[in-house]
Amino acid sequence: MLENLSRVERAVYELILRAGDLVAKDVPSKMAGVIPSLKRRGLIESYKRPATPGSSKKQTFLKTKKRE
């Protein structure tokens, strides 16, 4: 599956893989366009949670899905 990725898709995937949980805003803006295609391929998932404990505002985080 990873061999079919473009250079930018692979760079973003590896960035998220290295970071573990990554705030979506931390992905460079020129690379953020590939996030929907990585979601469609089932390589990453997004979820919302408070960035800091006790905060009511939630931020979107990205993480890689478990591969078998």
PyMOL Python script that loads the backbone (N, CA, C, O; Angstrom):
from pymol import cmd

cmd.read_pdbstr("""\
ATOM      1  N   MET A   1       0.824  -1.196   0.000  1.00  0.00           N
ATOM      2  CA  MET A   1       0.000   0.000   0.000  1.00  0.00           C
ATOM      3  C   MET A   1       0.866   1.257   0.000  1.00  0.00           C
ATOM      4  O   MET A   1       0.549   2.219  -0.700  1.00  0.00           O
ATOM      5  N   LEU A   2       1.940   1.266   0.763  1.00  0.00           N
ATOM      6  CA  LEU A   2       2.777   2.459   0.856  1.00  0.00           C
ATOM      7  C   LEU A   2       3.539   2.732  -0.433  1.00  0.00           C
ATOM      8  O   LEU A   2       3.913   3.876  -0.688  1.00  0.00           O
ATOM      9  N   GLU A   3       3.778   1.719  -1.245  1.00  0.00           N
ATOM     10  CA  GLU A   3       4.509   1.935  -2.488  1.00  0.00           C
ATOM     11  C   GLU A   3       3.682   2.713  -3.519  1.00  0.00           C
ATOM     12  O   GLU A   3       4.243   3.239  -4.480  1.00  0.00           O
ATOM     13  N   ASN A   4       2.366   2.793  -3.337  1.00  0.00           N
ATOM     14  CA  ASN A   4       1.499   3.525  -4.264  1.00  0.00           C
ATOM     15  C   ASN A   4       1.338   4.992  -3.895  1.00  0.00           C
ATOM     16  O   ASN A   4       0.611   5.714  -4.577  1.00  0.00           O
ATOM     17  N   LEU A   5       1.994   5.452  -2.838  1.00  0.00           N
ATOM     18  CA  LEU A   5       1.847   6.835  -2.387  1.00  0.00           C
ATOM     19  C   LEU A   5       2.751   7.771  -3.184  1.00  0.00           C
ATOM     20  O   LEU A   5       3.840   7.393  -3.617  1.00  0.00           O
ATOM     21  N   SER A   6       2.275   8.996  -3.366  1.00  0.00           N
ATOM     22  CA  SER A   6       3.120  10.011  -3.990  1.00  0.00           C
ATOM     23  C   SER A   6       4.182  10.454  -2.985  1.00  0.00           C
ATOM     24  O   SER A   6       4.142  10.072  -1.815  1.00  0.00           O
ATOM     25  N   ARG A   7       5.121  11.253  -3.449  1.00  0.00           N
ATOM     26  CA  ARG A   7       6.204  11.704  -2.579  1.00  0.00           C
ATOM     27  C   ARG A   7       5.676  12.534  -1.408  1.00  0.00           C
ATOM     28  O   ARG A   7       6.140  12.382  -0.278  1.00  0.00           O
ATOM     29  N   VAL A   8       4.699  13.420  -1.680  1.00  0.00           N
ATOM     30  CA  VAL A   8       4.138  14.270  -0.626  1.00  0.00           C
ATOM     31  C   VAL A   8       3.301  13.442   0.342  1.00  0.00           C
ATOM     32  O   VAL A   8       3.374  13.651   1.553  1.00  0.00           O
ATOM     33  N   GLU A   9       2.506  12.503  -0.176  1.00  0.00           N
ATOM     34  CA  GLU A   9       1.703  11.637   0.692  1.00  0.00           C
ATOM     35  C   GLU A   9       2.603  10.837   1.627  1.00  0.00           C
ATOM     36  O   GLU A   9       2.312  10.693   2.814  1.00  0.00           O
ATOM     37  N   ARG A  10       3.693  10.322   1.083  1.00  0.00           N
ATOM     38  CA  ARG A  10       4.621   9.541   1.907  1.00  0.00           C
ATOM     39  C   ARG A  10       5.272  10.423   2.977  1.00  0.00           C
ATOM     40  O   ARG A  10       5.454   9.984   4.113  1.00  0.00           O
ATOM     41  N   ALA A  11       5.622  11.659   2.621  1.00  0.00           N
ATOM     42  CA  ALA A  11       6.253  12.570   3.586  1.00  0.00           C
ATOM     43  C   ALA A  11       5.301  12.894   4.734  1.00  0.00           C
ATOM     44  O   ALA A  11       5.715  12.902   5.894  1.00  0.00           O
ATOM     45  N   VAL A  12       4.037  13.159   4.428  1.00  0.00           N
ATOM     46  CA  VAL A  12       3.053  13.472   5.472  1.00  0.00           C
ATOM     47  C   VAL A  12       2.784  12.239   6.323  1.00  0.00           C
ATOM     48  O   VAL A  12       2.686  12.347   7.546  1.00  0.00           O
ATOM     49  N   TYR A  13       2.663  11.078   5.703  1.00  0.00           N
ATOM     50  CA  TYR A  13       2.429   9.840   6.442  1.00  0.00           C
ATOM     51  C   TYR A  13       3.586   9.578   7.414  1.00  0.00           C
ATOM     52  O   TYR A  13       3.354   9.231   8.572  1.00  0.00           O
ATOM     53  N   GLU A  14       4.822   9.743   6.950  1.00  0.00           N
ATOM     54  CA  GLU A  14       5.979   9.512   7.807  1.00  0.00           C
ATOM     55  C   GLU A  14       6.066  10.550   8.924  1.00  0.00           C
ATOM     56  O   GLU A  14       6.509  10.231  10.028  1.00  0.00           O
ATOM     57  N   LEU A  15       5.648  11.788   8.651  1.00  0.00           N
ATOM     58  CA  LEU A  15       5.610  12.823   9.684  1.00  0.00           C
ATOM     59  C   LEU A  15       4.652  12.434  10.802  1.00  0.00           C
ATOM     60  O   LEU A  15       4.984  12.558  11.981  1.00  0.00           O
ATOM     61  N   ILE A  16       3.467  11.964  10.431  1.00  0.00           N
ATOM     62  CA  ILE A  16       2.469  11.553  11.423  1.00  0.00           C
ATOM     63  C   ILE A  16       2.934  10.290  12.148  1.00  0.00           C
ATOM     64  O   ILE A  16       2.717  10.145  13.350  1.00  0.00           O
ATOM     65  N   LEU A  17       3.566   9.389  11.421  1.00  0.00           N
ATOM     66  CA  LEU A  17       4.066   8.148  12.026  1.00  0.00           C
ATOM     67  C   LEU A  17       5.133   8.444  13.074  1.00  0.00           C
ATOM     68  O   LEU A  17       5.110   7.862  14.158  1.00  0.00           O
ATOM     69  N   ARG A  18       6.067   9.342  12.765  1.00  0.00           N
ATOM     70  CA  ARG A  18       7.123   9.703  13.719  1.00  0.00           C
ATOM     71  C   ARG A  18       6.564  10.412  14.945  1.00  0.00           C
ATOM     72  O   ARG A  18       7.025  10.187  16.064  1.00  0.00           O
ATOM     73  N   ALA A  19       5.563  11.275  14.728  1.00  0.00           N
ATOM     74  CA  ALA A  19       5.035  12.085  15.827  1.00  0.00           C
ATOM     75  C   ALA A  19       4.099  11.292  16.737  1.00  0.00           C
ATOM     76  O   ALA A  19       3.924  11.654  17.901  1.00  0.00           O
ATOM     77  N   GLY A  20       3.509  10.245  16.240  1.00  0.00           N
ATOM     78  CA  GLY A  20       2.493   9.527  17.023  1.00  0.00           C
ATOM     79  C   GLY A  20       1.166  10.238  16.854  1.00  0.00           C
ATOM     80  O   GLY A  20       0.496  10.056  15.837  1.00  0.00           O
ATOM     81  N   ASP A  21       0.771  11.043  17.827  1.00  0.00           N
ATOM     82  CA  ASP A  21      -0.413  11.900  17.703  1.00  0.00           C
ATOM     83  C   ASP A  21       0.063  13.282  17.303  1.00  0.00           C
ATOM     84  O   ASP A  21       0.938  13.855  17.952  1.00  0.00           O
ATOM     85  N   LEU A  22      -0.507  13.813  16.245  1.00  0.00           N
ATOM     86  CA  LEU A  22      -0.069  15.102  15.727  1.00  0.00           C
ATOM     87  C   LEU A  22      -1.276  16.012  15.564  1.00  0.00           C
ATOM     88  O   LEU A  22      -2.291  15.605  14.999  1.00  0.00           O
ATOM     89  N   VAL A  23      -1.172  17.244  16.056  1.00  0.00           N
ATOM     90  CA  VAL A  23      -2.235  18.221  15.857  1.00  0.00           C
ATOM     91  C   VAL A  23      -2.277  18.543  14.369  1.00  0.00           C
ATOM     92  O   VAL A  23      -1.234  18.775  13.759  1.00  0.00           O
ATOM     93  N   ALA A  24      -3.461  18.560  13.783  1.00  0.00           N
ATOM     94  CA  ALA A  24      -3.596  18.768  12.343  1.00  0.00           C
ATOM     95  C   ALA A  24      -2.982  20.093  11.899  1.00  0.00           C
ATOM     96  O   ALA A  24      -2.504  20.200  10.770  1.00  0.00           O
ATOM     97  N   LYS A  25      -2.988  21.095  12.765  1.00  0.00           N
ATOM     98  CA  LYS A  25      -2.397  22.392  12.414  1.00  0.00           C
ATOM     99  C   LYS A  25      -0.889  22.320  12.260  1.00  0.00           C
ATOM    100  O   LYS A  25      -0.293  23.199  11.637  1.00  0.00           O
ATOM    101  N   ASP A  26      -0.265  21.301  12.808  1.00  0.00           N
ATOM    102  CA  ASP A  26       1.192  21.183  12.738  1.00  0.00           C
ATOM    103  C   ASP A  26       1.690  20.630  11.405  1.00  0.00           C
ATOM    104  O   ASP A  26       2.893  20.646  11.145  1.00  0.00           O
ATOM    105  N   VAL A  27       0.791  20.144  10.565  1.00  0.00           N
ATOM    106  CA  VAL A  27       1.179  19.699   9.231  1.00  0.00           C
ATOM    107  C   VAL A  27       1.380  20.959   8.382  1.00  0.00           C
ATOM    108  O   VAL A  27       0.514  21.834   8.370  1.00  0.00           O
ATOM    109  N   PRO A  28       2.507  21.062   7.673  1.00  0.00           N
ATOM    110  CA  PRO A  28       2.730  22.256   6.851  1.00  0.00           C
ATOM    111  C   PRO A  28       1.583  22.482   5.869  1.00  0.00           C
ATOM    112  O   PRO A  28       1.043  21.530   5.305  1.00  0.00           O
ATOM    113  N   SER A  29       1.216  23.745   5.669  1.00  0.00           N
ATOM    114  CA  SER A  29       0.025  24.071   4.877  1.00  0.00           C
ATOM    115  C   SER A  29       0.119  23.567   3.438  1.00  0.00           C
ATOM    116  O   SER A  29      -0.903  23.202   2.857  1.00  0.00           O
ATOM    117  N   LYS A  30       1.293  23.537   2.857  1.00  0.00           N
ATOM    118  CA  LYS A  30       1.432  23.059   1.480  1.00  0.00           C
ATOM    119  C   LYS A  30       1.305  21.547   1.385  1.00  0.00           C
ATOM    120  O   LYS A  30       1.119  21.007   0.294  1.00  0.00           O
ATOM    121  N   MET A  31       1.402  20.866   2.508  1.00  0.00           N
ATOM    122  CA  MET A  31       1.298  19.407   2.515  1.00  0.00           C
ATOM    123  C   MET A  31      -0.050  18.926   3.038  1.00  0.00           C
ATOM    124  O   MET A  31      -0.381  17.748   2.907  1.00  0.00           O
ATOM    125  N   ALA A  32      -0.820  19.818   3.625  1.00  0.00           N
ATOM    126  CA  ALA A  32      -2.073  19.423   4.272  1.00  0.00           C
ATOM    127  C   ALA A  32      -3.122  18.924   3.283  1.00  0.00           C
ATOM    128  O   ALA A  32      -4.076  18.261   3.689  1.00  0.00           O
ATOM    129  N   GLY A  33      -2.969  19.224   2.013  1.00  0.00           N
ATOM    130  CA  GLY A  33      -3.947  18.806   1.014  1.00  0.00           C
ATOM    131  C   GLY A  33      -4.017  17.310   0.800  1.00  0.00           C
ATOM    132  O   GLY A  33      -5.004  16.818   0.253  1.00  0.00           O
ATOM    133  N   VAL A  34      -3.006  16.575   1.212  1.00  0.00           N
ATOM    134  CA  VAL A  34      -3.012  15.126   1.001  1.00  0.00           C
ATOM    135  C   VAL A  34      -3.660  14.370   2.159  1.00  0.00           C
ATOM    136  O   VAL A  34      -3.823  13.153   2.079  1.00  0.00           O
ATOM    137  N   ILE A  35      -4.027  15.060   3.219  1.00  0.00           N
ATOM    138  CA  ILE A  35      -4.632  14.384   4.373  1.00  0.00           C
ATOM    139  C   ILE A  35      -5.925  13.656   3.997  1.00  0.00           C
ATOM    140  O   ILE A  35      -6.099  12.513   4.419  1.00  0.00           O
ATOM    141  N   PRO A  36      -6.849  14.259   3.220  1.00  0.00           N
ATOM    142  CA  PRO A  36      -8.054  13.509   2.843  1.00  0.00           C
ATOM    143  C   PRO A  36      -7.764  12.242   2.035  1.00  0.00           C
ATOM    144  O   PRO A  36      -8.456  11.238   2.204  1.00  0.00           O
ATOM    145  N   SER A  37      -6.763  12.269   1.168  1.00  0.00           N
ATOM    146  CA  SER A  37      -6.459  11.059   0.393  1.00  0.00           C
ATOM    147  C   SER A  37      -5.857   9.972   1.281  1.00  0.00           C
ATOM    148  O   SER A  37      -6.100   8.787   1.055  1.00  0.00           O
ATOM    149  N   LEU A  38      -5.082  10.361   2.280  1.00  0.00           N
ATOM    150  CA  LEU A  38      -4.551   9.364   3.216  1.00  0.00           C
ATOM    151  C   LEU A  38      -5.664   8.770   4.073  1.00  0.00           C
ATOM    152  O   LEU A  38      -5.613   7.592   4.426  1.00  0.00           O
ATOM    153  N   LYS A  39      -6.675   9.583   4.413  1.00  0.00           N
ATOM    154  CA  LYS A  39      -7.839   9.068   5.155  1.00  0.00           C
ATOM    155  C   LYS A  39      -8.622   8.078   4.295  1.00  0.00           C
ATOM    156  O   LYS A  39      -9.025   7.017   4.773  1.00  0.00           O
ATOM    157  N   ARG A  40      -8.837   8.430   3.017  1.00  0.00           N
ATOM    158  CA  ARG A  40      -9.580   7.537   2.120  1.00  0.00           C
ATOM    159  C   ARG A  40      -8.869   6.203   1.933  1.00  0.00           C
ATOM    160  O   ARG A  40      -9.519   5.164   1.821  1.00  0.00           O
ATOM    161  N   ARG A  41      -7.556   6.224   1.897  1.00  0.00           N
ATOM    162  CA  ARG A  41      -6.786   4.994   1.744  1.00  0.00           C
ATOM    163  C   ARG A  41      -6.753   4.177   3.035  1.00  0.00           C
ATOM    164  O   ARG A  41      -6.321   3.024   3.032  1.00  0.00           O
ATOM    165  N   GLY A  42      -7.211   4.775   4.141  1.00  0.00           N
ATOM    166  CA  GLY A  42      -7.254   4.067   5.414  1.00  0.00           C
ATOM    167  C   GLY A  42      -5.926   4.036   6.151  1.00  0.00           C
ATOM    168  O   GLY A  42      -5.719   3.184   7.015  1.00  0.00           O
ATOM    169  N   LEU A  43      -5.020   4.957   5.822  1.00  0.00           N
ATOM    170  CA  LEU A  43      -3.712   4.965   6.469  1.00  0.00           C
ATOM    171  C   LEU A  43      -3.679   5.807   7.732  1.00  0.00           C
ATOM    172  O   LEU A  43      -2.910   5.521   8.650  1.00  0.00           O
ATOM    173  N   ILE A  44      -4.511   6.847   7.786  1.00  0.00           N
ATOM    174  CA  ILE A  44      -4.543   7.704   8.974  1.00  0.00           C
ATOM    175  C   ILE A  44      -5.986   7.899   9.406  1.00  0.00           C
ATOM    176  O   ILE A  44      -6.919   7.642   8.645  1.00  0.00           O
ATOM    177  N   GLU A  45      -6.154   8.355  10.638  1.00  0.00           N
ATOM    178  CA  GLU A  45      -7.477   8.704  11.141  1.00  0.00           C
ATOM    179  C   GLU A  45      -7.369  10.017  11.897  1.00  0.00           C
ATOM    180  O   GLU A  45      -6.307  10.363  12.416  1.00  0.00           O
ATOM    181  N   SER A  46      -8.470  10.739  11.954  1.00  0.00           N
ATOM    182  CA  SER A  46      -8.488  11.992  12.705  1.00  0.00           C
ATOM    183  C   SER A  46      -9.527  11.873  13.812  1.00  0.00           C
ATOM    184  O   SER A  46     -10.534  11.179  13.674  1.00  0.00           O
ATOM    185  N   TYR A  47      -9.258  12.564  14.907  1.00  0.00           N
ATOM    186  CA  TYR A  47     -10.179  12.582  16.035  1.00  0.00           C
ATOM    187  C   TYR A  47      -9.994  13.890  16.767  1.00  0.00           C
ATOM    188  O   TYR A  47      -8.967  14.553  16.620  1.00  0.00           O
ATOM    189  N   LYS A  48     -10.984  14.263  17.555  1.00  0.00           N
ATOM    190  CA  LYS A  48     -10.926  15.508  18.309  1.00  0.00           C
ATOM    191  C   LYS A  48     -10.835  15.208  19.792  1.00  0.00           C
ATOM    192  O   LYS A  48     -11.507  14.318  20.312  1.00  0.00           O
ATOM    193  N   ARG A  49      -9.984  15.975  20.459  1.00  0.00           N
ATOM    194  CA  ARG A  49      -9.870  15.880  21.905  1.00  0.00           C
ATOM    195  C   ARG A  49      -9.286  17.195  22.415  1.00  0.00           C
ATOM    196  O   ARG A  49      -8.685  17.943  21.644  1.00  0.00           O
ATOM    197  N   PRO A  50      -9.455  17.481  23.699  1.00  0.00           N
ATOM    198  CA  PRO A  50      -8.862  18.700  24.253  1.00  0.00           C
ATOM    199  C   PRO A  50      -7.335  18.641  24.146  1.00  0.00           C
ATOM    200  O   PRO A  50      -6.724  17.608  24.420  1.00  0.00           O
ATOM    201  N   ALA A  51      -6.734  19.750  23.748  1.00  0.00           N
ATOM    202  CA  ALA A  51      -5.277  19.792  23.607  1.00  0.00           C
ATOM    203  C   ALA A  51      -4.589  19.752  24.963  1.00  0.00           C
ATOM    204  O   ALA A  51      -3.524  19.152  25.110  1.00  0.00           O
ATOM    205  N   THR A  52      -5.202  20.395  25.956  1.00  0.00           N
ATOM    206  CA  THR A  52      -4.650  20.382  27.311  1.00  0.00           C
ATOM    207  C   THR A  52      -5.725  19.900  28.275  1.00  0.00           C
ATOM    208  O   THR A  52      -6.906  20.168  28.057  1.00  0.00           O
ATOM    209  N   PRO A  53      -5.348  19.207  29.320  1.00  0.00           N
ATOM    210  CA  PRO A  53      -6.341  18.746  30.301  1.00  0.00           C
ATOM    211  C   PRO A  53      -7.090  19.929  30.916  1.00  0.00           C
ATOM    212  O   PRO A  53      -6.486  20.948  31.252  1.00  0.00           O
ATOM    213  N   GLY A  54      -8.381  19.790  31.056  1.00  0.00           N
ATOM    214  CA  GLY A  54      -9.204  20.835  31.648  1.00  0.00           C
ATOM    215  C   GLY A  54      -9.705  21.865  30.657  1.00  0.00           C
ATOM    216  O   GLY A  54     -10.508  22.729  31.010  1.00  0.00           O
ATOM    217  N   SER A  55      -9.241  21.784  29.429  1.00  0.00           N
ATOM    218  CA  SER A  55      -9.669  22.738  28.404  1.00  0.00           C
ATOM    219  C   SER A  55     -10.981  22.272  27.786  1.00  0.00           C
ATOM    220  O   SER A  55     -11.182  21.076  27.575  1.00  0.00           O
ATOM    221  N   SER A  56     -11.866  23.210  27.498  1.00  0.00           N
ATOM    222  CA  SER A  56     -13.131  22.833  26.866  1.00  0.00           C
ATOM    223  C   SER A  56     -13.023  22.867  25.340  1.00  0.00           C
ATOM    224  O   SER A  56     -13.839  22.257  24.650  1.00  0.00           O
ATOM    225  N   LYS A  57     -12.033  23.569  24.813  1.00  0.00           N
ATOM    226  CA  LYS A  57     -11.847  23.646  23.368  1.00  0.00           C
ATOM    227  C   LYS A  57     -11.131  22.389  22.876  1.00  0.00           C
ATOM    228  O   LYS A  57     -10.143  21.952  23.467  1.00  0.00           O
ATOM    229  N   LYS A  58     -11.640  21.819  21.792  1.00  0.00           N
ATOM    230  CA  LYS A  58     -11.053  20.598  21.249  1.00  0.00           C
ATOM    231  C   LYS A  58     -10.297  20.910  19.963  1.00  0.00           C
ATOM    232  O   LYS A  58     -10.670  21.807  19.206  1.00  0.00           O
ATOM    233  N   GLN A  59      -9.234  20.157  19.734  1.00  0.00           N
ATOM    234  CA  GLN A  59      -8.456  20.288  18.517  1.00  0.00           C
ATOM    235  C   GLN A  59      -8.459  18.965  17.780  1.00  0.00           C
ATOM    236  O   GLN A  59      -8.664  17.910  18.380  1.00  0.00           O
ATOM    237  N   THR A  60      -8.229  19.026  16.471  1.00  0.00           N
ATOM    238  CA  THR A  60      -8.190  17.826  15.650  1.00  0.00           C
ATOM    239  C   THR A  60      -6.783  17.243  15.673  1.00  0.00           C
ATOM    240  O   THR A  60      -5.805  17.948  15.420  1.00  0.00           O
ATOM    241  N   PHE A  61      -6.688  15.965  15.975  1.00  0.00           N
ATOM    242  CA  PHE A  61      -5.420  15.247  15.993  1.00  0.00           C
ATOM    243  C   PHE A  61      -5.429  14.195  14.900  1.00  0.00           C
ATOM    244  O   PHE A  61      -6.487  13.703  14.508  1.00  0.00           O
ATOM    245  N   LEU A  62      -4.255  13.855  14.414  1.00  0.00           N
ATOM    246  CA  LEU A  62      -4.090  12.818  13.398  1.00  0.00           C
ATOM    247  C   LEU A  62      -3.201  11.721  13.970  1.00  0.00           C
ATOM    248  O   LEU A  62      -2.264  11.994  14.720  1.00  0.00           O
ATOM    249  N   LYS A  63      -3.503  10.484  13.609  1.00  0.00           N
ATOM    250  CA  LYS A  63      -2.624   9.379  13.961  1.00  0.00           C
ATOM    251  C   LYS A  63      -2.749   8.291  12.901  1.00  0.00           C
ATOM    252  O   LYS A  63      -3.747   8.207  12.185  1.00  0.00           O
ATOM    253  N   THR A  64      -1.727   7.472  12.820  1.00  0.00           N
ATOM    254  CA  THR A  64      -1.747   6.389  11.833  1.00  0.00           C
ATOM    255  C   THR A  64      -2.596   5.248  12.372  1.00  0.00           C
ATOM    256  O   THR A  64      -2.673   5.023  13.580  1.00  0.00           O
ATOM    257  N   LYS A  65      -3.223   4.544  11.462  1.00  0.00           N
ATOM    258  CA  LYS A  65      -4.001   3.383  11.868  1.00  0.00           C
ATOM    259  C   LYS A  65      -3.053   2.205  12.020  1.00  0.00           C
ATOM    260  O   LYS A  65      -1.998   2.153  11.389  1.00  0.00           O
ATOM    261  N   LYS A  66      -3.442   1.271  12.859  1.00  0.00           N
ATOM    262  CA  LYS A  66      -2.645   0.068  13.077  1.00  0.00           C
ATOM    263  C   LYS A  66      -2.665  -0.768  11.791  1.00  0.00           C
ATOM    264  O   LYS A  66      -3.726  -1.054  11.236  1.00  0.00           O
ATOM    265  N   ARG A  67      -1.471  -1.152  11.334  1.00  0.00           N
ATOM    266  CA  ARG A  67      -1.387  -1.997  10.148  1.00  0.00           C
ATOM    267  C   ARG A  67      -1.142  -3.425  10.582  1.00  0.00           C
ATOM    268  O   ARG A  67      -0.442  -3.684  11.561  1.00  0.00           O
ATOM    269  N   GLU A  68      -1.721  -4.335   9.849  1.00  0.00           N
ATOM    270  CA  GLU A  68      -1.599  -5.755  10.211  1.00  0.00           C
ATOM    271  C   GLU A  68      -0.508  -6.437   9.434  1.00  0.00           C
ATOM    272  O   GLU A  68      -0.274  -7.631   9.616  1.00  0.00           O
TER     273      GLU A  68
END
""", "prot")
cmd.dss("prot")
cmd.show_as("cartoon", "prot")
cmd.util.cbc("prot")
cmd.orient("prot")
